[in-house]
Amino acid sequence: MPWKLASLGALLAATLLAGCSSTSTESAKDPVATDTGHSRCEAKAAEFTIGKKASPQLLEQARTRAGAQNARFLKPDDMVTLEYRSDRLNLNTDNSLVVTRVNCG
């Protein structure tokens, strides 16, 4: 009886591990670089925004110059996720919505 349980356990483990393997090469591609030609944003290119009042036009100009996929304003009390995205531009503002810091992530 223990032999049957051990065999069944080994079979179950092998089945679970086989489900975790992948033969696709799609996961190895960098979708950001493939789709747009940009893989990272360059915060230095958006530093011209420091000291300026936040506006949708300023955000789009900064995003374009930095080569970022998307951009956002972050106010002092905004909650943000801990994920890091190299294709996202962050424009940090003070309470008066004046840009104080630029970074990617």
N, CA, C and O atoms as CSV, one atom per row, in Angstrom:
chain,resi,resn,atom,element,x,y,z
A,1,MET,N,N,0.807,-1.205,0.000
A,1,MET,CA,C,0.000,0.000,0.000
A,1,MET,C,C,0.851,1.270,0.000
A,1,MET,O,O,0.553,2.190,-0.762
A,2,PRO,N,N,1.919,1.359,0.842
A,2,PRO,CA,C,2.742,2.578,0.805
A,2,PRO,C,C,3.379,2.789,-0.555
A,2,PRO,O,O,3.587,3.933,-0.960
A,3,TRP,N,N,3.698,1.712,-1.277
A,3,TRP,CA,C,4.304,1.830,-2.601
A,3,TRP,C,C,3.352,2.538,-3.568
A,3,TRP,O,O,3.782,3.362,-4.375
A,4,LYS,N,N,2.071,2.217,-3.485
A,4,LYS,CA,C,1.076,2.834,-4.356
A,4,LYS,C,C,0.932,4.324,-4.040
A,4,LYS,O,O,0.807,5.142,-4.952
A,5,LEU,N,N,0.950,4.678,-2.754
A,5,LEU,CA,C,0.841,6.090,-2.372
A,5,LEU,C,C,2.068,6.880,-2.819
A,5,LEU,O,O,1.948,8.018,-3.274
A,6,ALA,N,N,3.244,6.275,-2.686
A,6,ALA,CA,C,4.469,6.946,-3.120
A,6,ALA,C,C,4.472,7.145,-4.625
A,6,ALA,O,O,4.880,8.198,-5.115
A,7,SER,N,N,4.021,6.141,-5.359
A,7,SER,CA,C,3.948,6.253,-6.821
A,7,SER,C,C,2.942,7.314,-7.235
A,7,SER,O,O,3.195,8.102,-8.146
A,8,LEU,N,N,1.802,7.328,-6.561
A,8,LEU,CA,C,0.774,8.320,-6.867
A,8,LEU,C,C,1.282,9.734,-6.554
A,8,LEU,O,O,1.025,10.664,-7.319
A,9,GLY,N,N,1.999,9.900,-5.441
A,9,GLY,CA,C,2.559,11.195,-5.071
A,9,GLY,C,C,3.598,11.661,-6.074
A,9,GLY,O,O,3.624,12.837,-6.437
A,10,ALA,N,N,4.454,10.755,-6.527
A,10,ALA,CA,C,5.469,11.097,-7.521
A,10,ALA,C,C,4.821,11.498,-8.844
A,10,ALA,O,O,5.254,12.452,-9.489
A,11,LEU,N,N,3.796,10.773,-9.240
A,11,LEU,CA,C,3.078,11.087,-10.475
A,11,LEU,C,C,2.410,12.459,-10.384
A,11,LEU,O,O,2.446,13.240,-11.335
A,12,LEU,N,N,1.804,12.743,-9.237
A,12,LEU,CA,C,1.153,14.033,-9.038
A,12,LEU,C,C,2.182,15.171,-9.080
A,12,LEU,O,O,1.930,16.204,-9.702
A,13,ALA,N,N,3.331,14.995,-8.429
A,13,ALA,CA,C,4.378,16.007,-8.436
A,13,ALA,C,C,4.909,16.245,-9.842
A,13,ALA,O,O,5.116,17.390,-10.244
A,14,ALA,N,N,5.131,15.165,-10.593
A,14,ALA,CA,C,5.627,15.308,-11.966
A,14,ALA,C,C,4.617,16.046,-12.843
A,14,ALA,O,O,5.001,16.850,-13.693
A,15,THR,N,N,3.345,15.776,-12.641
A,15,THR,CA,C,2.296,16.441,-13.419
A,15,THR,C,C,2.261,17.941,-13.111
A,15,THR,O,O,2.144,18.767,-14.015
A,16,LEU,N,N,2.365,18.278,-11.825
A,16,LEU,CA,C,2.348,19.692,-11.445
A,16,LEU,C,C,3.566,20.428,-11.990
A,16,LEU,O,O,3.445,21.552,-12.476
A,17,LEU,N,N,4.729,19.807,-11.914
A,17,LEU,CA,C,5.934,20.447,-12.426
A,17,LEU,C,C,5.909,20.583,-13.943
A,17,LEU,O,O,6.426,21.560,-14.487
A,18,ALA,N,N,5.322,19.626,-14.621
A,18,ALA,CA,C,5.230,19.710,-16.082
A,18,ALA,C,C,4.352,20.882,-16.502
A,18,ALA,O,O,4.591,21.489,-17.546
A,19,GLY,N,N,3.350,21.205,-15.707
A,19,GLY,CA,C,2.472,22.334,-16.004
A,19,GLY,C,C,3.177,23.667,-15.861
A,19,GLY,O,O,2.733,24.663,-16.434
A,20,CYS,N,N,4.264,23.709,-15.112
A,20,CYS,CA,C,5.004,24.954,-14.894
A,20,CYS,C,C,6.020,25.237,-15.991
A,20,CYS,O,O,6.513,26.359,-16.105
A,21,SER,N,N,6.334,24.233,-16.796
A,21,SER,CA,C,7.340,24.443,-17.836
A,21,SER,C,C,6.717,25.185,-19.012
A,21,SER,O,O,5.504,25.147,-19.215
A,22,SER,N,N,7.562,25.857,-19.778
A,22,SER,CA,C,7.090,26.638,-20.913
A,22,SER,C,C,7.995,26.388,-22.108
A,22,SER,O,O,9.219,26.366,-21.977
A,23,THR,N,N,7.388,26.199,-23.270
A,23,THR,CA,C,8.171,26.021,-24.486
A,23,THR,C,C,8.043,27.220,-25.402
A,23,THR,O,O,8.667,27.262,-26.462
A,24,SER,N,N,7.244,28.191,-25.006
A,24,SER,CA,C,7.034,29.373,-25.835
A,24,SER,C,C,8.193,30.347,-25.692
A,24,SER,O,O,8.737,30.517,-24.600
A,25,THR,N,N,8.574,30.987,-26.799
A,25,THR,CA,C,9.625,31.999,-26.753
A,25,THR,C,C,9.022,33.398,-26.629
A,25,THR,O,O,9.761,34.379,-26.552
A,26,GLU,N,N,7.700,33.505,-26.609
A,26,GLU,CA,C,7.039,34.802,-26.505
A,26,GLU,C,C,7.373,35.495,-25.196
A,26,GLU,O,O,7.509,36.719,-25.162
A,27,SER,N,N,7.508,34.731,-24.113
A,27,SER,CA,C,7.772,35.355,-22.825
A,27,SER,C,C,9.170,35.952,-22.764
A,27,SER,O,O,9.430,36.803,-21.913
A,28,ALA,N,N,10.070,35.535,-23.633
A,28,ALA,CA,C,11.435,36.062,-23.622
A,28,ALA,C,C,11.527,37.421,-24.309
A,28,ALA,O,O,12.522,38.128,-24.145
A,29,LYS,N,N,10.501,37.796,-25.077
A,29,LYS,CA,C,10.529,39.078,-25.774
A,29,LYS,C,C,10.246,40.217,-24.809
A,29,LYS,O,O,9.541,40.038,-23.816
A,30,ASP,N,N,10.793,41.380,-25.100
A,30,ASP,CA,C,10.493,42.584,-24.340
A,30,ASP,C,C,9.367,43.297,-25.097
A,30,ASP,O,O,9.630,43.945,-26.110
A,31,PRO,N,N,8.103,43.189,-24.621
A,31,PRO,CA,C,6.987,43.748,-25.383
A,31,PRO,C,C,7.069,45.256,-25.554
A,31,PRO,O,O,6.608,45.778,-26.570
A,32,VAL,N,N,7.640,45.970,-24.595
A,32,VAL,CA,C,7.735,47.422,-24.727
A,32,VAL,C,C,8.691,47.781,-25.848
A,32,VAL,O,O,8.382,48.633,-26.681
A,33,ALA,N,N,9.841,47.143,-25.876
A,33,ALA,CA,C,10.830,47.446,-26.902
A,33,ALA,C,C,10.347,47.007,-28.276
A,33,ALA,O,O,10.621,47.682,-29.269
A,34,THR,N,N,9.636,45.892,-28.350
A,34,THR,CA,C,9.168,45.376,-29.619
A,34,THR,C,C,8.066,46.247,-30.218
A,34,THR,O,O,8.077,46.542,-31.413
A,35,ASP,N,N,7.110,46.657,-29.374
A,35,ASP,CA,C,5.962,47.394,-29.873
A,35,ASP,C,C,6.286,48.838,-30.231
A,35,ASP,O,O,5.737,49.369,-31.196
A,36,THR,N,N,7.158,49.477,-29.478
A,36,THR,CA,C,7.318,50.910,-29.655
A,36,THR,C,C,8.731,51.352,-29.988
A,36,THR,O,O,8.931,52.483,-30.431
A,37,GLY,N,N,9.702,50.498,-29.789
A,37,GLY,CA,C,11.077,50.892,-30.006
A,37,GLY,C,C,11.699,51.540,-28.779
A,37,GLY,O,O,12.896,51.827,-28.783
A,38,HIS,N,N,10.910,51.779,-27.718
A,38,HIS,CA,C,11.413,52.362,-26.475
A,38,HIS,C,C,11.362,51.295,-25.398
A,38,HIS,O,O,10.351,50.611,-25.240
A,39,SER,N,N,12.442,51.155,-24.663
A,39,SER,CA,C,12.411,50.206,-23.563
A,39,SER,C,C,12.540,50.910,-22.220
A,39,SER,O,O,12.224,50.317,-21.189
A,40,ARG,N,N,12.990,52.144,-22.205
A,40,ARG,CA,C,13.176,52.870,-20.950
A,40,ARG,C,C,12.875,54.347,-21.175
A,40,ARG,O,O,12.974,54.859,-22.290
A,41,CYS,N,N,12.510,55.006,-20.099
A,41,CYS,CA,C,12.363,56.457,-20.211
A,41,CYS,C,C,13.654,57.112,-19.728
A,41,CYS,O,O,14.403,56.520,-18.952
A,42,GLU,N,N,13.904,58.307,-20.177
A,42,GLU,CA,C,15.094,59.065,-19.791
A,42,GLU,C,C,14.635,60.307,-19.036
A,42,GLU,O,O,14.236,61.300,-19.643
A,43,ALA,N,N,14.692,60.245,-17.726
A,43,ALA,CA,C,14.192,61.332,-16.889
A,43,ALA,C,C,14.933,62.642,-17.137
A,43,ALA,O,O,14.341,63.717,-17.034
A,44,LYS,N,N,16.209,62.562,-17.461
A,44,LYS,CA,C,17.012,63.759,-17.696
A,44,LYS,C,C,16.384,64.642,-18.786
A,44,LYS,O,O,16.438,65.870,-18.709
A,45,ALA,N,N,15.795,64.006,-19.790
A,45,ALA,CA,C,15.198,64.754,-20.894
A,45,ALA,C,C,13.937,65.514,-20.480
A,45,ALA,O,O,13.496,66.416,-21.192
A,46,ALA,N,N,13.359,65.154,-19.336
A,46,ALA,CA,C,12.132,65.811,-18.880
A,46,ALA,C,C,12.377,66.791,-17.743
A,46,ALA,O,O,11.425,67.325,-17.174
A,47,GLU,N,N,13.617,67.031,-17.408
A,47,GLU,CA,C,13.918,67.946,-16.301
A,47,GLU,C,C,13.540,69.394,-16.598
A,47,GLU,O,O,13.518,70.220,-15.686
A,48,PHE,N,N,13.246,69.712,-17.840
A,48,PHE,CA,C,12.799,71.064,-18.183
A,48,PHE,C,C,11.479,71.405,-17.496
A,48,PHE,O,O,11.109,72.577,-17.419
A,49,THR,N,N,10.766,70.399,-16.996
A,49,THR,CA,C,9.465,70.625,-16.361
A,49,THR,C,C,9.583,71.119,-14.917
A,49,THR,O,O,8.613,71.641,-14.366
A,50,ILE,N,N,10.750,70.964,-14.300
A,50,ILE,CA,C,10.913,71.364,-12.894
A,50,ILE,C,C,10.687,72.869,-12.756
A,50,ILE,O,O,11.281,73.678,-13.468
A,51,GLY,N,N,9.817,73.209,-11.825
A,51,GLY,CA,C,9.469,74.609,-11.592
A,51,GLY,C,C,8.257,75.079,-12.373
A,51,GLY,O,O,7.785,76.198,-12.168
A,52,LYS,N,N,7.745,74.246,-13.265
A,52,LYS,CA,C,6.574,74.621,-14.061
A,52,LYS,C,C,5.304,74.039,-13.452
A,52,LYS,O,O,5.335,73.017,-12.766
A,53,LYS,N,N,4.184,74.715,-13.718
A,53,LYS,CA,C,2.876,74.284,-13.229
A,53,LYS,C,C,2.391,73.069,-14.026
A,53,LYS,O,O,2.512,73.038,-15.251
A,54,ALA,N,N,1.849,72.084,-13.334
A,54,ALA,CA,C,1.358,70.859,-13.967
A,54,ALA,C,C,0.192,71.161,-14.907
A,54,ALA,O,O,-0.718,71.919,-14.573
A,55,SER,N,N,0.244,70.547,-16.089
A,55,SER,CA,C,-0.840,70.654,-17.067
A,55,SER,C,C,-0.773,69.436,-17.974
A,55,SER,O,O,0.283,68.813,-18.092
A,56,PRO,N,N,-1.880,69.086,-18.616
A,56,PRO,CA,C,-1.862,67.943,-19.536
A,56,PRO,C,C,-0.855,68.125,-20.679
A,56,PRO,O,O,-0.217,67.165,-21.111
A,57,GLN,N,N,-0.721,69.361,-21.160
A,57,GLN,CA,C,0.220,69.624,-22.250
A,57,GLN,C,C,1.670,69.405,-21.787
A,57,GLN,O,O,2.478,68.827,-22.514
A,58,LEU,N,N,1.986,69.870,-20.577
A,58,LEU,CA,C,3.324,69.685,-20.029
A,58,LEU,C,C,3.629,68.202,-19.832
A,58,LEU,O,O,4.739,67.747,-20.107
A,59,LEU,N,N,2.650,67.464,-19.362
A,59,LEU,CA,C,2.830,66.030,-19.153
A,59,LEU,C,C,3.130,65.318,-20.471
A,59,LEU,O,O,4.022,64.472,-20.530
A,60,GLU,N,N,2.401,65.651,-21.512
A,60,GLU,CA,C,2.611,65.021,-22.815
A,60,GLU,C,C,3.962,65.409,-23.413
A,60,GLU,O,O,4.647,64.563,-23.989
A,61,GLN,N,N,4.348,66.661,-23.284
A,61,GLN,CA,C,5.671,67.088,-23.777
A,61,GLN,C,C,6.779,66.333,-23.060
A,61,GLN,O,O,7.725,65.860,-23.690
A,62,ALA,N,N,6.662,66.222,-21.752
A,62,ALA,CA,C,7.688,65.529,-20.958
A,62,ALA,C,C,7.732,64.051,-21.330
A,62,ALA,O,O,8.814,63.480,-21.466
A,63,ARG,N,N,6.573,63.431,-21.494
A,63,ARG,CA,C,6.512,62.015,-21.858
A,63,ARG,C,C,7.185,61.776,-23.197
A,63,ARG,O,O,7.952,60.826,-23.351
A,64,THR,N,N,6.903,62.625,-24.157
A,64,THR,CA,C,7.476,62.487,-25.491
A,64,THR,C,C,8.992,62.670,-25.473
A,64,THR,O,O,9.729,61.866,-26.044
A,65,ARG,N,N,9.448,63.724,-24.817
A,65,ARG,CA,C,10.893,63.973,-24.770
A,65,ARG,C,C,11.655,62.876,-24.035
A,65,ARG,O,O,12.785,62.547,-24.396
A,66,ALA,N,N,11.028,62.309,-22.996
A,66,ALA,CA,C,11.689,61.269,-22.205
A,66,ALA,C,C,11.618,59.901,-22.884
A,66,ALA,O,O,12.306,58.970,-22.465
A,67,GLY,N,N,10.803,59.772,-23.917
A,67,GLY,CA,C,10.663,58.492,-24.597
A,67,GLY,C,C,9.883,57.472,-23.786
A,67,GLY,O,O,10.044,56.268,-23.985
A,68,ALA,N,N,9.042,57.940,-22.876
A,68,ALA,CA,C,8.281,57.055,-21.998
A,68,ALA,C,C,6.981,56.611,-22.667
A,68,ALA,O,O,6.428,57.312,-23.514
A,69,GLN,N,N,6.511,55.441,-22.269
A,69,GLN,CA,C,5.227,54.945,-22.765
A,69,GLN,C,C,4.074,55.726,-22.149
A,69,GLN,O,O,3.115,56.080,-22.836
A,70,ASN,N,N,4.173,55.990,-20.852
A,70,ASN,CA,C,3.143,56.768,-20.179
A,70,ASN,C,C,3.782,57.623,-19.109
A,70,ASN,O,O,4.937,57.417,-18.735
A,71,ALA,N,N,3.022,58.583,-18.620
A,71,ALA,CA,C,3.537,59.525,-17.630
A,71,ALA,C,C,2.411,59.892,-16.677
A,71,ALA,O,O,1.229,59.744,-16.986
A,72,ARG,N,N,2.816,60.375,-15.512
A,72,ARG,CA,C,1.813,60.771,-14.520
A,72,ARG,C,C,2.395,61.838,-13.602
A,72,ARG,O,O,3.605,61.928,-13.393
A,73,PHE,N,N,1.469,62.653,-13.056
A,73,PHE,CA,C,1.834,63.599,-12.007
A,73,PHE,C,C,1.603,62.911,-10.674
A,73,PHE,O,O,0.610,62.205,-10.499
A,74,LEU,N,N,2.510,63.114,-9.742
A,74,LEU,CA,C,2.357,62.575,-8.398
A,74,LEU,C,C,2.375,63.724,-7.401
A,74,LEU,O,O,3.385,64.412,-7.248
A,75,LYS,N,N,1.241,63.926,-6.719
A,75,LYS,CA,C,1.155,64.955,-5.687
A,75,LYS,C,C,1.693,64.391,-4.374
A,75,LYS,O,O,1.790,63.172,-4.234
A,76,PRO,N,N,2.040,65.233,-3.418
A,76,PRO,CA,C,2.655,64.764,-2.171
A,76,PRO,C,C,1.849,63.695,-1.422
A,76,PRO,O,O,2.435,62.800,-0.813
A,77,ASP,N,N,0.537,63.775,-1.460
A,77,ASP,CA,C,-0.289,62.824,-0.704
A,77,ASP,C,C,-0.842,61.685,-1.553
A,77,ASP,O,O,-1.654,60.899,-1.066
A,78,ASP,N,N,-0.421,61.580,-2.806
A,78,ASP,CA,C,-0.908,60.497,-3.672
A,78,ASP,C,C,-0.370,59.152,-3.207
A,78,ASP,O,O,0.778,59.034,-2.778
A,79,MET,N,N,-1.219,58.151,-3.303
A,79,MET,CA,C,-0.788,56.789,-3.020
A,79,MET,C,C,-0.291,56.186,-4.334
A,79,MET,O,O,-0.921,56.351,-5.379
A,80,VAL,N,N,0.829,55.496,-4.273
A,80,VAL,CA,C,1.388,54.879,-5.468
A,80,VAL,C,C,1.705,53.417,-5.186
A,80,VAL,O,O,1.943,53.032,-4.042
A,81,THR,N,N,1.704,52.614,-6.233
A,81,THR,CA,C,2.068,51.212,-6.088
A,81,THR,C,C,3.583,51.079,-6.016
A,81,THR,O,O,4.305,52.011,-6.370
A,82,LEU,N,N,4.059,49.949,-5.569
A,82,LEU,CA,C,5.488,49.722,-5.439
A,82,LEU,C,C,6.108,49.106,-6.689
A,82,LEU,O,O,7.295,48.781,-6.696
A,83,GLU,N,N,5.319,48.945,-7.738
A,83,GLU,CA,C,5.869,48.369,-8.960
A,83,GLU,C,C,6.812,49.368,-9.631
A,83,GLU,O,O,6.585,50.577,-9.585
A,84,TYR,N,N,7.849,48.860,-10.242
A,84,TYR,CA,C,8.777,49.715,-10.985
A,84,TYR,C,C,8.565,49.456,-12.465
A,84,TYR,O,O,8.637,48.314,-12.918
A,85,ARG,N,N,8.306,50.503,-13.208
A,85,ARG,CA,C,8.143,50.388,-14.661
A,85,ARG,C,C,9.132,51.329,-15.321
A,85,ARG,O,O,9.040,52.548,-15.176
A,86,SER,N,N,10.073,50.758,-16.043
A,86,SER,CA,C,11.120,51.563,-16.667
A,86,SER,C,C,10.595,52.400,-17.821
A,86,SER,O,O,11.310,53.268,-18.321
A,87,ASP,N,N,9.367,52.163,-18.255
A,87,ASP,CA,C,8.797,52.914,-19.372
A,87,ASP,C,C,7.829,54.007,-18.914
A,87,ASP,O,O,7.139,54.606,-19.739
A,88,ARG,N,N,7.774,54.271,-17.600
A,88,ARG,CA,C,6.836,55.272,-17.074
A,88,ARG,C,C,7.595,56.463,-16.490
A,88,ARG,O,O,8.569,56.290,-15.757
A,89,LEU,N,N,7.142,57.665,-16.819
A,89,LEU,CA,C,7.722,58.903,-16.316
A,89,LEU,C,C,6.862,59.432,-15.173
A,89,LEU,O,O,5.640,59.513,-15.297
A,90,ASN,N,N,7.498,59.791,-14.065
A,90,ASN,CA,C,6.813,60.385,-12.919
A,90,ASN,C,C,7.244,61.834,-12.771
A,90,ASN,O,O,8.436,62.138,-12.722
A,91,LEU,N,N,6.272,62.718,-12.700
A,91,LEU,CA,C,6.536,64.125,-12.431
A,91,LEU,C,C,5.953,64.423,-11.048
A,91,LEU,O,O,4.737,64.523,-10.889
A,92,ASN,N,N,6.819,64.562,-10.064
A,92,ASN,CA,C,6.389,64.828,-8.693
A,92,ASN,C,C,6.137,66.317,-8.525
A,92,ASN,O,O,6.922,67.145,-8.988
A,93,THR,N,N,5.033,66.652,-7.857
A,93,THR,CA,C,4.660,68.054,-7.663
A,93,THR,C,C,4.531,68.364,-6.177
A,93,THR,O,O,4.461,67.467,-5.337
A,94,ASP,N,N,4.502,69.659,-5.877
A,94,ASP,CA,C,4.196,70.079,-4.508
A,94,ASP,C,C,2.681,70.281,-4.414
A,94,ASP,O,O,1.954,69.960,-5.354
A,95,ASN,N,N,2.211,70.805,-3.298
A,95,ASN,CA,C,0.764,71.000,-3.123
A,95,ASN,C,C,0.189,72.040,-4.069
A,95,ASN,O,O,-1.018,72.052,-4.309
A,96,SER,N,N,1.032,72.915,-4.613
A,96,SER,CA,C,0.578,73.935,-5.567
A,96,SER,C,C,0.624,73.426,-7.003
A,96,SER,O,O,0.400,74.193,-7.939
A,97,LEU,N,N,0.912,72.147,-7.185
A,97,LEU,CA,C,1.011,71.492,-8.495
A,97,LEU,C,C,2.158,72.030,-9.340
A,97,LEU,O,O,2.046,72.101,-10.564
A,98,VAL,N,N,3.248,72.406,-8.704
A,98,VAL,CA,C,4.463,72.807,-9.405
A,98,VAL,C,C,5.412,71.618,-9.349
A,98,VAL,O,O,5.639,71.044,-8.284
A,99,VAL,N,N,5.964,71.253,-10.501
A,99,VAL,CA,C,6.838,70.073,-10.594
A,99,VAL,C,C,8.113,70.335,-9.792
A,99,VAL,O,O,8.770,71.363,-9.958
A,100,THR,N,N,8.452,69.370,-8.908
A,100,THR,CA,C,9.632,69.508,-8.059
A,100,THR,C,C,10.685,68.441,-8.351
A,100,THR,O,O,11.855,68.619,-8.012
A,101,ARG,N,N,10.281,67.342,-8.972
A,101,ARG,CA,C,11.203,66.239,-9.198
A,101,ARG,C,C,10.715,65.406,-10.366
A,101,ARG,O,O,9.511,65.273,-10.585
A,102,VAL,N,N,11.669,64.836,-11.130
A,102,VAL,CA,C,11.349,64.005,-12.280
A,102,VAL,C,C,12.105,62.693,-12.129
A,102,VAL,O,O,13.301,62.686,-11.841
A,103,ASN,N,N,11.393,61.571,-12.327
A,103,ASN,CA,C,12.062,60.270,-12.313
A,103,ASN,C,C,11.256,59.257,-13.114
A,103,ASN,O,O,10.090,59.481,-13.438
A,104,CYS,N,N,11.891,58.158,-13.422
A,104,CYS,CA,C,11.214,57.068,-14.126
A,104,CYS,C,C,10.883,55.978,-13.116
A,104,CYS,O,O,11.549,55.828,-12.091
A,105,GLY,N,N,9.856,55.238,-13.425
A,105,GLY,CA,C,9.532,54.116,-12.539
A,105,GLY,C,C,8.086,53.835,-12.407
A,105,GLY,O,O,7.699,52.915,-11.688
